């Protein structure tokens, strides 16, 4: 249907959007029956400029819109409860963002690092505060933040996704808010200083 592959069952034939078949699409309205967009479903749709996600969507898989270089905006519906890693990596949206926390519609999607062109180093944060405007932290949002030592998650944050702060070798201090309702498995995996 609509130039895409779906998985479903007898109750909902379009429950899962697997992959877009036409990599040259420019606009897309995702079927209202879709609950989950799989990893890389729209990856490399370089002409995609507009996408409308249904209010029934619950999950956006990792790299869902990666390399959609023309995609400058996206609205994450309030129904979404899980966002994968780097969903907007290498997009016009990411390019327009300032260095620091990448956030969209209450989700912390990642962190935009500044590179020093003289010594090719990455300006990675040592101390980081996740602001109260963030309600959810996506899968792998700060995965392998190699210099991060201190993390403060402000009141208002409710969920932390899988591997959100995994592989941070110097992370030794984390302050969690009372508003926190869920920490996914491996959120702080392989952080030996904790």
C-alpha positions in Angstrom: 0.0 0.0 0.0 1.2 3.6 -0.7 4.6 2.4 -2.0 5.6 1.0 1.4 6.0 -2.4 3.0 3.9 -3.1 6.1 3.5 -5.9 8.7 0.2 -6.5 10.5 -2.4 -8.9 11.5 -6.1 -9.5 10.9 -7.1 -6.6 13.1 -4.6 -4.1 11.6 -2.8 -4.9 8.4 -0.8 -1.7 8.6 0.4 -1.8 12.2 4.1 -1.6 11.3 5.7 0.5 8.5 8.7 -1.6 7.5 10.3 0.3 4.6 9.4 2.9 2.0 9.7 1.5 -1.5 10.0 4.8 -3.4 13.3 6.4 -2.2 12.4 9.5 -4.3 9.3 10.5 -2.4 9.0 14.2 -1.4 5.8 14.1 0.7 4.4 11.3 2.9 1.3 11.0 5.1 1.8 7.9 7.2 -1.3 5.7 7.4 -3.4 6.3 10.5 -3.2 2.6 11.4 0.6 2.6 11.7 1.7 2.1 15.3 5.4 1.5 14.7 7.9 2.8 12.2 10.8 0.3 12.0 14.5 1.1 12.0 15.6 2.9 8.8 12.1 2.9 7.3 12.7 6.2 5.5 16.5 6.1 5.6 18.1 7.7 2.5 14.9 9.2 1.1 17.0 12.3 0.1 14.1 14.2 -1.5 11.7 13.8 1.4 10.7 17.3 2.6 7.4 16.7 4.4 6.1 13.8 6.5 3.0 13.6 8.6 2.9 11.1 11.4 -0.4 9.8 12.8 -1.6 10.5 16.3 -1.8 6.7 16.8 2.0 6.2 16.4 3.8 4.8 19.5 7.3 4.0 18.3 9.8 5.5 15.9 12.7 3.1 15.2 16.4 4.1 15.2 17.7 5.8 12.0 14.0 6.1 10.8 14.7 9.3 8.8 18.5 9.1 8.6 20.0 10.7 5.5 16.8 12.3 4.5 18.9 15.4 3.7 16.0 17.6 2.6 13.8 16.9 5.7 13.8 20.2 7.7 11.0 19.5 10.1 9.1 16.7 11.9 6.5 16.6 14.5 6.6 13.8 17.0 3.0 13.0 18.1 2.2 12.9 21.8 1.2 9.3 21.4 4.9 8.3 20.9 6.4 6.5 23.9 9.7 5.3 22.3 12.1 7.0 20.0 15.2 5.2 18.6 18.7 6.4 18.1 19.6 9.1 15.6 16.2 9.3 14.0 17.1 12.6 12.3 20.8 12.1 11.7 22.1 13.8 8.5 18.9 15.8 7.8 18.3 19.4 7.2 16.7 19.6 10.6 19.9 18.4 12.3 22.0 20.7 10.2 20.0 23.8 11.4 20.3 22.9 15.1 22.8 24.7 17.4 25.6 22.8 19.1 24.5 21.0 22.2 21.3 19.0 23.1 19.2 18.1 20.2 15.5 18.2 21.2 12.2 18.1 19.5 8.7 18.0 20.9 9.8 17.2 24.4 12.3 14.5 23.3 16.1 14.7 23.7 17.2 13.0 20.5 20.9 13.4 20.9 23.7 15.9 21.2 25.3 17.9 18.4 29.1 18.1 18.9 31.3 20.8 17.7 34.5 19.6 16.0 37.8 21.5 16.3 39.2 21.5 12.8 42.7 22.3 13.9 43.2 19.2 16.1 40.2 17.2 14.9 38.9 16.8 18.5 35.3 16.7 19.6 34.0 19.3 22.0 32.2 16.8 24.3 30.6 18.0 27.5 32.2 17.2 30.8 29.1 18.4 32.8 25.6 18.3 31.3 22.2 19.4 32.6 19.2 18.0 30.8 16.6 20.9 30.9 13.1 20.6 32.3 11.6 21.1 28.8 12.7 17.6 28.0 10.2 14.9 29.0 11.8 11.9 27.4 15.3 10.9 26.5 15.6 8.8 23.3 17.6 5.5 22.8 21.3 6.2 22.7 20.9 10.0 23.1 24.3 10.4 24.6 25.8 7.0 23.8 29.6 7.1 24.0 29.9 10.7 25.4 33.5 10.0 26.2 34.3 13.0 28.4 31.0 13.2 30.3 31.6 13.1 34.1 28.6 14.7 35.7 25.0 14.5 34.5 22.0 16.3 36.0 18.6 15.4 34.7 16.1 18.1 35.6 12.7 17.7 37.2 10.1 17.1 34.5 12.0 14.3 32.7 9.9 11.1 32.8 11.7 8.5 30.7 15.2 7.5 29.8 15.6 5.2 26.8 17.9 2.2 26.3 21.6 2.9 26.2 20.8 6.7 26.5 24.0 7.2 28.5 25.8 3.9 27.9 29.5 3.6 27.2 30.4 6.9 29.1 33.7 5.8 30.7 34.1 8.8 33.0 30.5 9.4 34.0 30.7 9.2 37.8 27.8 11.4 39.1 24.2 11.3 38.0 21.3 13.3 39.6 17.9 11.9 38.8 14.6 13.8 39.2 11.6 12.7 41.2 9.5 13.0 38.1 11.3 10.0 36.5 8.9 7.1 35.8 11.0 4.8 33.7 14.6 4.0 33.0 15.0 1.4 30.2 17.4 -1.5 30.4 21.1 -0.6 29.7 20.5 3.2 30.0 23.8 3.5 31.9 25.5 0.3 30.7 29.3 0.2 30.7 29.7 3.3 32.8 32.4 1.9 35.1 32.7 5.0 37.3 29.1 4.8 38.5 
